[in-house]
Amino acid sequence: MKIVAVAACTIGIAHTYMAKEAIEQECARRGFECKVETQGGMGIDDELEEDEIAEADYVLLAVAIGIEGEERFEEKEDAGRVLTVDPSKVIANPAEIIDQLIAQ
């Protein structure tokens, strides 16, 4: 299973990176491959490549603000493979969010 994600909060500092860590740890625990792009106060880090998005089974958008490049996920969105949640929900319960993502 391969998941790509974007994490972004309103301030672009704490919750962005806490959400990234929660997603990575939960995916590692399950043996899933994942890559998380952050759009924070320092700009975009670990930017997702088009081929990484195309190869992903699911996309998790842990965002509390509009993000740059959201159109990159339109094909996955049309296929019902994108879940958008507030970063705080991922931080509080990453297992539940990953379960919700793959159950849709």
N, C-alpha and C positions, 0 to 999 in steps of 0.2 A: 504494500500500500504506500502510495506517495501523496503527501499533502504539502501544498505551498500555502503560505499565509502572509498577510500584511498586518502589522501592528502599528497603531497610531492613536494617540490620545490628544486631548485638547491642548495641553501644555507641551507635550512632545518629549517628556523626560521620563519620569518614574514609571507610570503605567505602561508606556510603550514597551520598555525593556523588560518589565516584569511579565507582561503578557507574552513576549517573545520567549522568555525563559520557561514559562509554564507550558507553552505549546511544545517547545523542543523536548522538555523533560517527559511530558506525557507521551509524545510520539516515540521517544527512545524506549520508554517503559514497555510500549506495545510492539516494538520492533518495526515501527513505521519509518520510512524515509521522509524527512521534511526539511524545508528551507523556509525561513521567516525573514521577510523584508521589513525593515523598520523605517517609518517616516516620522522622524522626531525633530527635536530642536537642533540637531546637528545635520539635518538634511536626510537624504535617503541612504541607508546602509544595506548591504547585502541584497542589492536590487535583483529582482527575479528576471531571468531571461525568458524570452518567448518560448524557447524549447522546454524549459523547466515547467512553465505553465501548461503547455500542450501535453506534456507527459504526466502531469499530476492527475490523480484520481479525484481529488477534492481541493477546494480553495476555501480557506478560512480567513475572513476579514474581521479582525479584532480591532475595530475602529470606532472612534467617538467623533470623528471629524471627516470631512471630505478628503479623499486621498488623490495624489497624482497618479495618473495612469490607470484609473479604474476601468477604462474601456478594454484593457488587456484581458479582463475576465468575462467578457460578454458571452463568449462561446460556452464556457463552463456554466455560466448563469443560466443560459438557455437550456442546458442539459440538466438543470436542477442540482448542480454539484457545487454550489457556493452557499456558505452560511455567513451571515453578517451578525456580529454580536458586539456588545460593548466590551472593551478590554477588561474591565473590572470583573465581568462574569467569567472570563477565561482564567483570570488570576485566582478567583475564589474557588472555581471548580472545573479545572481543565478536563478531567475525565468525562464529566457530564457533557461538556461542549463537544468534545471529540466524538462521543457516542451519538450526539444529536446530529453532527455533521455527516457521519457515515450512515445513519439511519434514514436520511431523507431521500 
